[in-house]
Amino acid sequence: MNITLIGPNKKFLSGITYYTIRLANALNKEYKISAITIKNLLPKFLFPGKSRVGKQLSDLEFDKNIPICECLDYYIFPGIFEAVNFLKKQNPDVIIMQWWSSSAAFNYLLLKIANKLCFNKKMIIEFHEILDPLENNMWLLRVYVKLISKILFNNLDAYVVHSNYDRDIIQKVFNLKKEKVFVVPHGPYNHSIKEIKIKKNKNIFNILFFGLIRNYKGLEYLLEAFNKIPQELIGNFRLNVVGEIWDNREKIYSAIENSKYRDKIKLINKYVSDEDVNKYFTLADVVVLPYTRASQSGVAQIAVSYGKPVIISKVGGLKEALKNYNGAFFVEPKNNEQIKDKIIKIFNFKSKKFKNSKFNWDITVNKYKMLF
């Protein structure tokens, strides 16, 4: 079987970029794979992380034998013609498009129309979000996606989601046929793992908050929980906040500066390289993800790959995604007291390493096999 994947490339690096490359490489062991990538999602000045656009932050690449067309742009032409010619040359049996943002919508719509007119190949949309949360707060983009989705998502051959929770929502929002929506688990993000030597104080328990800092990530609840750690214990704790701030920059800086334990909090406000991902996760004793809403979490997948305990909110598809991971400690959303209690609980048996054997890309590939 010949399959073409479509998703973002590394210029506007994100978790969806990682996913597209990892899925392509995993499927490449069983099928003939090619890829079309979006090289320019939107004008650079509109991107919240514009300072890092185009920087080499990851060594992850498509397998060398995978043909790639890096051609799609937000300004459509001439990239869309290159993509159609590439599809003609590759002649795939199945086309899989990664959906997470309105910035991909019009290119995807044109490719759907071209496929219908010229190729008539099987076409799948894989959902990572209904719509990016930042875009969802903009009424114009919400209306745009609502209108374009009526054509783009109508009458495709299949739809892929990462949890039953997502399946129910996607079916309802886009009025999809239940028998066409398939749950395919998210594979782990273990590509950054490398053996490194880190000077680590055995008496210090390192808490890690990692990933883009956005309103729904709930960082404020972790900061509140950190402030509640008893005075007699706080000497053992450090909090590392690592991620590019996209929302409420001043509020976050203020919350950290006003913390009574300010000297024990380190903020790294940037999108870090794979090398730094490895450093911070190797150093971490616990990863805290106090999200207030979520579909999936690439950060949780990284934590699982490192065998780290994860304190995570019971929202969206997160509980379902981590149900087989014995290092998952669930808390109610927006509950700083529970977060504090779980941190102290894990601190008391901090030497334990958790197993992650049920998380691998073979499971993802096998689910896709069933779908195909």
N, C-alpha and C positions, 0 to 999 in steps of 0.2 A: 504494500500500500504506500502511496505517495502522498505526503501531507505537507501543507504550507502553513506556517504559523505567522501571525501578524501582531506586532506589539511595539512598544517603545524601545529605542536603543539606549546606549550609555551616555549620550550627550546630555539628556535630561534624566539623570540617573534616579531610579526609584525602586521600590520593592517589586513593582510590576516588570521593570526591566530584568531584575534578577529572576523573577518567575518565568518570563518568556524564554530566557536563555537556558535555565535549568530544565524546563519542560522540553524544549527542543532537544537538548542533549540526552535527556532520559528516553524520549521517544525514538531518538536516533539509533538506539541499540536494537530496535525491533522493526523500524520502518525507514523509508527514504524520506528525509526531512529537508525542507528549505524554509527560508524566513524572509519576510518583508518587514522592515522596521521603519518606525516614524523617527526621523532625525531631528525635526523641529516641531515640537508640540504646540508652541505658541510664541509670539514675540518675546524675546528674552527679557525685556524690561517689565513684562507683566508677571514673570515667574517669581514667586516668593524667594526661591533660592538662586537668583540670577548670578550671584557671585561665583558659584561653582559650576555653572553650565559649561560643558565641554572639557572639564578637568578629568584627568585619569585617576579615578578614585577606586577602581576595582580591576583586578586582573582576570575576572571571569569573562570567558569568551565562548562563542559558539564553537562546537567541534569543527575541526578544520575541513572536514568533508561536507559540511552543510553550506550550500549556496545561499548567499545573502544579497538582498537588494535593499540598500539603505537609501530610500528615495522619497518617502512620504513627508510632506510639509504641511503646516497650517495654511499656507497660501495655495495649496492644491496642485497647481500646474508648475512645471511639467511632470512632477513626481508621480502623479496618478497614472500617466501614460507609461512611465517606466515600470510601475507595479503591474499594470495589465499585461505588458509585454513579457515581464518576468513570469507571470502566471501562465501565459501561453507557452513559454519555453519549458517550464517545470511540469506542466500538465498534471496538477495534483488531483487526487481522488477526493480529498477533504481539505477545506480551508478553515482554520481556527483563528478567530479574532479575539484578542484580549480587550475586555471592556472595563473601564474604571473612570473615564473622564470624557466630558463633552468635547474636549480638544481633538479627540479621535473620530467623532461622530460623522462628519461630512465625508472624510476620506473613506470610512467604512461603508457609508451609504453608496458612494460612487463605485466602490469595489463590488458591493452586492449587485448593483444594477449591471455592471460589466459582466459579472459572473452569469447573471440571468440571461443576458443577451448573447454572450459569446461562448461560455464554457458549460454552464449548467452543472457545476460540481456541487458536492455536498458542502454545506456551510454551517459552521458552529460559532456561537458567541459564548465566550467564557467570562462570567461575571465575577469581578472582584469587589465591586460596589454598584449600587443603583446609580449613584452619582457621587463624585468627590465631595466631601463635606463642605469645603470652602466654596465650591461652585453651587452647592445646594442652597447656600445662604443668599445667592444672587437670583432674584426672581426672573430676570431676563434669561439666564442660562437654564433655569428650571423649565420655563416655558419652551425654550428652544429644544431641549432634550425630550420634553413631553411630545412635541410635535414631530420631531424627526424619528423618535422611537416607534411611532405608529407605522412607519415605513421600514425602518432599519430592522426592528425585531420581529416584524410580521412574517410568519410562514418560513422561518429557517428550519433546517433539518433537525437541529438539536440545540439545547442550551445547557451549559455546564455551570454549576455552583459548587461551593466548598462545604456546605453543611445543609442539613434539613431545614434549619432556621432560615437560611438564605433562599432555599427553594420555595418555601411558603410565601416569603415576601416578594420574590421576583415574579412568581406566578400571578400574584394578586395585582402588583403594580403594573405589569405589562400585559396582563390578561393572556398568559401563555397556557398551552395545553399541558396538563400534568405529565402525560406520558412522554413528552418531549424534553422534560427537565431532568437532568442527571446530576447526582452528587458525586463529585470526584475530590477526594481529600487533597489538601495542600501539602506538597512535599517540603522537606526540611531545607533550611538555608544553612548548610554546613560547609560551604565552599571557602569560608574565611579561616577555617580551623587549621592552625599550624602550631607545632611545638615551639614554644618560646620560653625564655628564662625571664621571670619577673621577680623582682625583689618585693616580697610580700611579708608584711608584719603579721605574724600568726595571731597576735592579740587584737587585730583590727578586723571587724566584720564589715565588708564592703557591700553597700546597697547600690544597685544600678537601675536608673531610669534611662531608657534608650529609645531613640527614634525621633522623627519629626515632632516638635512640640506644638500641639494644636489644642484647641479648646476641649475637644472630646477625649483627649488623652488623660485628662484628670490629674495632671501633675500637682495641682494645688492640694489635692487630698493626700498625696504622698508627703508633701511638705508639712501639712498639718499633722500627719501621723508621726513624722520624724520629730516634730516639736513635742510630742506627747511621750517620747521615750523617757523613762525615769532618769533623773539627774545622776543617780549612782551607776547607771549602765552606759550612759551616752559616751563615755570615754572609749568604749569599745567599738563605736560605730562611725562610719563615714558614708556620705551619700554623694554619688557621682551622677550628675544630670548631663547626659550626652545627647545632643541633638540640635538640629537647626530650628530656631524659633520662627514659627509662621504666624502665630496669633498672640495678641496681648503681651507683647514684649515687656512693656513697662510694668505691668502687673506681676509678671514672673520675676523680673529683677527685684522689684520691691518686696515680694514675698520672701525671696532668698536673703536679701539684705537685712530684713527685719526679723529673720529667724533668730531665736535665742541661741541656736546652735550654729550660727553662721560660719564659724571657723571650721566646721566639720562638713561643709557642703562645697562641692566643686562643680561649677557650671562650665561645660564645653559647648558653646553655642556655634556649632557647625555640623555639616554633613560629613562624617568622618570616612576615611578610606577603609578598605578591608583589613589593612594592617592594624589600624586602630580598633576596628571592631573586634579583632582577635585579642588585642591587648585588654580592652575593657571587659570583655566577657570572660577571659581567663582570670582576670583579677576579681571578678564579682563573686560574692557568696550567695546573693539572692538577686533576682530581677523582679522589679515591681511594675506592673502594668495596670494602673487604676482607671481604665477606660470607662467612660460613661455611655458610650455606644461603640459598636464595632461589628464588622462582618467577620473578618479574619485578622490575624496579626502576624506579619512577617517577623517581627521582633520576638514574639513567642516561639516561632519556629527556630530562630537562632538560639534562644535560650535552651530549648529542648535539645538541639544538636550538641550543645556544650554540657548537657546533663545538669543544668543549674535548676535549683528550685525557683518556681515562678509564682508570685502572688498576683492574681489576676481577677478582674471583676467578672461576675456572672452576667454578662450582657451578650446580646447577639449570638453568633455562632461559636464564641470562644470556649464555653463549657463543653460543647460537643466536640470541638476540635482537639481539646486536651484531655478528654475523658479517659484515655488509655495511658496517660502519662502520670506516673506516681509521684512526680515532683511538682504537680500543680496544686496550689492552695487557693481556693476560691473565696472571694469576699463579695459582699453586696456593693453595688456602685455607690460612690460618694460617701463611703463609711470609713472615715479615718481611724476610728477606734479599732475596727476589725483589721485594718492594714497594720496598725501598730502591734496588735496582739500576734498576728502571723509573723511579723518580722522577729519579734522576741522569741516566738516558738521555734522558728528555724534557726535562730542564733544559738539556741540551747542544744541543737544537735547538728551544728554547722559542718561537721566532718563528713556528712553523708553525701554520696554522689548518686544521682538518680539515673535510671535506665531509660533509654529512648529507642528501644529496638522496634517498636511498632510504628516508627516514623521513618519512612524512606520513599524514594521516588519509584521504586518497583510497585508499591501499592497504587500510586497515582497512574503509572503506566498500565497496570492490570485493569483498573477501572475504565481507562480509555479503551482498552482492548474490548471490554464488554460493550461499550458504547458503539465502537466501530462495527 
